[in-house]
Amino acid sequence: MTTTMTLGRDKFIPFSPPLIGDEEIAEVVDTLRSDWITTGPKVKRFERQFLEFVDAPAALAVSSCTAALHLSLLALGIGPGDAVLTTAMTFCSGVHVIEHVGARPVLVDVEPDTLNLDPQRLEDAIQRVTRTLGLQVKAIMPVHLYGHPCDMATILEIAARHGLAIIEDAAHALPTHYRGRIIGSAQPQSAVPVLTCFSFYATKNLTTAEGGMLVGPPELIDRARSWGLHGMNGDAWKRYGKEGTWFYEVVSPGFKYNLTDLQAALGLHQLRKLPQFHARRQAIVRRYQAAFAAYEELQLPPERADVVHAWHIYAPRLNLDCLTITRNQFIAELQEQGISCSVHFIPVHLHRYYREKYSYVAQDFPVAYQEYQRLVSLPLSPKLADEDIKEVIAAVRHTISAHRAQPESGRTRAAVGS
Ligand SMILES: *Cc1c(COP(=O)(O)O)cnc(C)c1O
């Protein structure tokens, strides 16, 4: 049906394929041939190198970002009677872990441009939770959506005023910079504890297939380390000198969240390559932005001044007024042309579990709800070749041209004013 279909390409352009090189493969094999395949020397090395990369005071390698988020709540002692504020526009796992510890997740709507948690709505949410729910707000969980940082200055200021901790979901934010600091770096001027959670899931900017990293103040990382390894007290051996080789004390009903050396083997090389991966992501995004700039049918993703965007996800929005098709049809047409797309994210309050538990309606978070309906995530990975990107651009342009609301007018941004 389209020219791209006849160019001899009969497979999909994948959405976010991992880029694994011979170095990663050799390191995994080296681990397999050693006597140590689970948490050991390679995890230690990976933690140390990662901590240096993001300039963090302490780091704990874990089995996933979800685990890091869960451990953050546990380390901060958050539980029943507490509330945690987070964004409606995110993946479900950050909200799930708030439920897991018995606290109340309180969703907050997003800024129209970045789709990040809107700090202007935090005060209101804090007042509402305290007065009408009788709960104590303990933390804010901002998500640096797509790799664009949240407005951390305002969020930190509000957190300091109310004595709240910050748990950053940085699953997309590697490497992200905000006002000259890399996300994950120590916040010397911060009056509140800040924990930052990274994901090494298969699609993320750095992958260990599954995995994550928690960084933050050493005392909290120590507590998280114990919670993440059966609640065993790592210091027990010091207190029981001679029995050191076998004795441990269990101080909480902890979880099993450790990363393995097999996974760290991947991470060590992925981390080394991260700057070049990031440069490639930036180059792809520049091509997309340039190719789509003239299309009033698309609203391009923003990058505010004084930030470095990690570009984990490239999610333009459809200006549906300019098109005769819905977002779902748009995606279906791209898929037919061999382009795999996605949507990030279905807002949390629309999912059945949360909708029913908290009696949410779609309009409770009007910005998240409205923007959700016009979001499209396009393929983005350092593994994609210039040819692949060209095909994505051609397919997007073709789909727009085929479904313009007014084919003769409004072709360029110059005509938008009408
Ligand atoms: C991927 C992702 C997570 C979960 O990461 P895992 O490592 O798979 O647990 C959390 N939050 C966001 C925003 C994500 O995209």
PDBQT file of the ligand as one rigid body, heavy atoms in Angstrom, charges set to zero:
ROOT
HETATM    1  C1  LIG A 501      10.592   0.836  33.010  1.00  0.00    +0.000 C 
HETATM    2  C2  LIG A 501      10.002   1.719  34.033  1.00  0.00    +0.000 A 
HETATM    3  C3  LIG A 501       9.943   1.353  35.380  1.00  0.00    +0.000 A 
HETATM    4  C4  LIG A 501      10.236  -0.030  35.857  1.00  0.00    +0.000 C 
HETATM    5  O1  LIG A 501      11.514  -0.432  35.613  1.00  0.00    +0.000 OA
HETATM    6  P1  LIG A 501      11.879  -1.979  35.890  1.00  0.00    +0.000 P 
HETATM    7  O2  LIG A 501      13.374  -1.979  35.887  1.00  0.00    +0.000 OA
HETATM    8  O3  LIG A 501      11.289  -2.758  34.742  1.00  0.00    +0.000 OA
HETATM    9  O4  LIG A 501      11.298  -2.356  37.185  1.00  0.00    +0.000 OA
HETATM   10  C5  LIG A 501       9.512   2.282  36.296  1.00  0.00    +0.000 A 
HETATM   11  N1  LIG A 501       9.115   3.505  35.926  1.00  0.00    +0.000 NA
HETATM   12  C6  LIG A 501       9.126   3.883  34.643  1.00  0.00    +0.000 A 
HETATM   13  C7  LIG A 501       8.699   5.274  34.299  1.00  0.00    +0.000 C 
HETATM   14  C8  LIG A 501       9.543   2.993  33.651  1.00  0.00    +0.000 A 
HETATM   15  O5  LIG A 501       9.514   3.360  32.363  1.00  0.00    +0.000 OA
ENDROOT
TORSDOF 0
